Amino acid sequence: MAVKGGYPILIPSYEHYSKIESPAILGFAVLQDLLNLARVNSLWPMTFGIACCSIEMMAAGMARFDLDRFGIIFRSTPRQSDVMIVAGTISHKFVPIIKTLWEQMPGPKWVIAMGNCAISGGPFAYEGQYAIVNGADKFLPVDIYVPGCPPRPEGLIQGLLQLQTKITKGTIDANRRAEKAARRAKK
Ligand code: SF4
C-alpha cells in the first residue's frame, strides 16, 4: 500500500505481476486487479442503520471524519450499493428485511458487522433472551468485524480500510469460492 498526501492508495505491485508467466493468465489477473482497484476506491455503503451504532456510522460520513475522501459514499438504495454495514441490534423479526435488502444489492458486494450487537448479540446475548440474533454472520457472509459498543467512527474507517485490503488481495473471492464449494459438497 502506498501513502500519498496522507491517504493510502492501493496499487498492485510490479513483483506481483512478474511472478505470473502465462500471457493469458497475466491479462486476466491484471484486469481483475484493475477492477478490484476501482472497486476499493469507490465503495458505496447502503444508508441503513438498525440501532445506536448507526449514529457512529452517520458520524463517519459527516464532515469531521469525511468518508468521501476515500471514495466511500453512502447511497440511499440497495440497487446502487455494494457494502452493507450492519450497524445495530438485529431482532429475529428484522432478519427477512435485511435479507431482502442484501439480495437487492448487485454483486460483488461485501458485509461489515459494526458493533458488538452485529458481531455476537452484544449486551443482549444472555440466557433466556428470545428476540435478538447473536450476530449478522448467522445469515450473512460477513467480511469484516468492527468491535465496540458502539465503535467510534475511526473504528469503522479502519474496518473499511481493512475491507479494501482484503478486496485487493483477492482473499474474499477465494474465501467465497471455498464456501460455495463446501456447500456444494454437503448437498
Ligand atoms: S453494540 Fe452497543 S451501541 Fe451498538 S447497537 Fe448494540 S447496544 Fe447499541
Residues whose N, C-alpha, C, O or C-beta is under 5 A from the ligand:
A	BS01	SF4	A51 C52 C53 G88 T89 G115 N116 C117 G122 G148 C149 P150
